[in-house]
Amino acid sequence: QNSGLKHGRQEGSVRVDRRMTEQQFAVAVQALQRAVNTVQDAIDNQLLRPAQKQTFLCSAKCCDTAKGRDALQQCLASCASPLMEKEQKMKVAFEEFQLRHSRCIQRCQDVVVEGLSPSSSARDQERAGEKLRKCAIDCCTSYQKQIPQLQKNIMQS
């Protein structure tokens, strides 16, 4: 009977570890998302808003100086072009970042799935789930560390 109690405690601790790992994963994902949001806000304030202001000022001049509808449209498009390029570069940079992060998570899933078989025990599956969560946490941590360079690249482009 003592071995049953001991086994029960072990199972209980596995459940606690699983919840902790799930909670740690949720915290890692939230930290990564907050970091991305912070960088997006900084880029908006430091890069996009000044470009938006320039676009509006330039567009206002077009309204004062263009001699016809076609000239006005051409002038407005020319004013908007730099902002659109900056927005597109930012969009692509964040999409590529997200894709790389997703591939990291996918690699974690692949490694875990490759380690399981149809006859894997419940305990093996539990361990695999923990391994997946830990790997995914490592992905989040790694990509969070890459965010300053992402910001630098966007600001310099």
C-alpha positions as CSV (number, residue, x, y, z in Angstrom):
1,Q,0.0,0.0,0.0
2,N,2.9,2.4,0.6
3,S,4.1,1.9,-2.9
4,G,0.6,2.9,-4.1
5,L,0.7,6.1,-2.1
6,K,4.2,6.9,-3.3
7,H,3.0,6.3,-6.9
8,G,0.1,8.5,-6.3
9,R,2.3,11.3,-5.2
10,Q,4.5,10.9,-8.2
11,E,1.5,11.1,-10.5
12,G,0.3,14.2,-8.6
13,S,3.7,15.8,-9.0
14,V,3.7,15.0,-12.7
15,R,0.3,16.8,-13.0
16,V,1.8,19.8,-11.1
17,D,4.8,19.8,-13.4
18,R,2.5,19.7,-16.4
19,R,0.4,22.6,-15.1
20,M,3.6,24.5,-14.3
21,T,5.0,23.8,-17.8
22,E,1.7,24.9,-19.4
23,Q,1.7,28.0,-17.3
24,Q,5.3,28.7,-18.1
25,F,4.5,28.3,-21.8
26,A,1.6,30.7,-21.5
27,V,3.8,33.2,-19.7
28,A,6.5,32.8,-22.4
29,V,4.0,33.4,-25.2
30,Q,2.6,36.5,-23.4
31,A,6.1,37.9,-22.8
32,L,6.9,37.4,-26.5
33,Q,3.6,39.1,-27.6
34,R,4.2,42.0,-25.2
35,A,7.7,42.5,-26.6
36,V,6.4,42.4,-30.2
37,N,3.7,44.9,-29.3
38,T,6.2,47.2,-27.6
39,V,8.4,47.2,-30.7
40,Q,5.5,47.8,-33.0
41,D,4.5,50.8,-30.9
42,A,8.1,52.1,-30.9
43,I,8.3,51.7,-34.7
44,D,4.9,53.4,-35.1
45,N,6.1,56.4,-33.0
46,Q,9.6,56.7,-34.3
47,L,9.2,55.7,-38.0
48,L,5.7,55.6,-39.2
49,R,4.1,58.6,-37.6
50,P,6.8,61.0,-38.9
51,A,6.3,59.4,-42.3
52,Q,2.6,59.8,-42.0
53,K,3.0,63.5,-41.1
54,Q,5.3,64.0,-44.1
55,T,2.7,62.3,-46.3
56,F,-0.1,64.6,-45.1
57,L,2.0,67.7,-45.4
58,C,3.1,66.8,-48.9
59,S,-0.5,65.9,-49.8
60,A,-1.6,69.3,-48.6
61,K,0.9,71.0,-50.8
62,C,-0.4,68.9,-53.8
63,C,-3.8,70.4,-53.2
64,D,-2.3,73.9,-53.3
65,T,0.0,73.4,-56.3
66,A,-1.4,70.7,-58.7
67,K,-2.8,72.2,-61.9
68,G,-5.3,69.4,-62.7
69,R,-6.9,66.2,-61.5
70,D,-4.3,64.0,-63.0
71,A,-1.5,66.1,-61.7
72,L,-3.1,66.0,-58.2
73,Q,-3.5,62.2,-58.3
74,Q,0.1,61.8,-59.4
75,C,1.4,64.2,-56.7
76,L,-0.7,62.5,-54.0
77,A,0.6,59.0,-55.0
78,S,4.2,60.3,-55.0
79,C,3.6,61.7,-51.4
80,A,2.2,58.4,-50.2
81,S,4.9,56.2,-51.7
82,P,7.5,56.5,-49.0
83,L,5.1,55.7,-46.2
84,M,3.6,52.8,-48.1
85,E,7.2,51.4,-48.6
86,K,8.0,51.7,-44.9
87,E,4.7,50.0,-43.9
88,Q,5.3,47.2,-46.4
89,K,8.8,46.6,-45.2
90,M,7.6,46.5,-41.6
91,K,4.8,44.1,-42.5
92,V,7.2,41.8,-44.3
93,A,9.7,41.9,-41.4
94,F,7.1,40.9,-38.8
95,E,5.6,38.3,-41.1
96,E,9.0,36.7,-41.6
97,F,9.7,36.8,-37.8
98,Q,6.3,35.1,-37.1
99,L,7.0,32.5,-39.8
100,R,10.5,31.7,-38.3
101,H,8.9,31.5,-34.8
102,S,6.2,29.2,-36.1
103,R,8.8,27.0,-37.8
104,C,10.7,26.7,-34.4
105,I,7.5,25.5,-32.8
106,Q,6.9,23.1,-35.6
107,R,10.4,21.7,-35.2
108,C,9.5,21.0,-31.6
109,Q,6.4,19.2,-32.6
110,D,8.2,17.2,-35.2
111,V,10.9,16.1,-32.7
112,V,8.2,15.0,-30.2
113,V,6.1,13.2,-32.7
114,E,9.2,11.4,-34.0
115,G,9.9,10.1,-30.5
116,L,6.4,8.6,-30.1
117,S,4.9,5.5,-31.5
118,P,1.3,4.2,-31.6
119,S,2.2,2.0,-28.7
120,S,3.7,4.8,-26.5
121,S,2.4,4.6,-22.9
122,A,0.4,7.4,-21.3
123,R,3.5,8.3,-19.3
124,D,5.6,8.6,-22.5
125,Q,2.9,10.8,-24.0
126,E,2.9,12.9,-20.9
127,R,6.7,13.3,-21.1
128,A,6.4,14.1,-24.8
129,G,3.9,16.9,-24.0
130,E,6.3,18.3,-21.4
131,K,9.2,18.1,-23.8
132,L,7.1,19.9,-26.4
133,R,6.1,22.7,-24.0
134,K,9.7,23.2,-22.8
135,C,10.9,23.3,-26.4
136,A,8.2,25.8,-27.3
137,I,9.2,27.9,-24.3
138,D,12.8,27.9,-25.6
139,C,11.5,29.1,-29.0
140,C,9.6,32.0,-27.4
141,T,12.6,32.9,-25.3
142,S,15.0,32.8,-28.2
143,Y,12.7,34.9,-30.5
144,Q,12.1,37.4,-27.7
145,K,15.9,37.9,-27.6
146,Q,15.8,38.6,-31.4
147,I,13.3,41.4,-31.2
148,P,15.8,44.3,-30.6
149,Q,17.6,43.3,-33.8
150,L,14.3,43.1,-35.7
151,Q,13.5,46.6,-34.5
152,K,17.0,47.8,-35.6
153,N,16.6,46.2,-39.0
154,I,13.2,47.8,-39.6
155,M,14.3,51.2,-38.4
156,Q,17.3,51.1,-40.7
157,S,15.4,49.9,-43.8
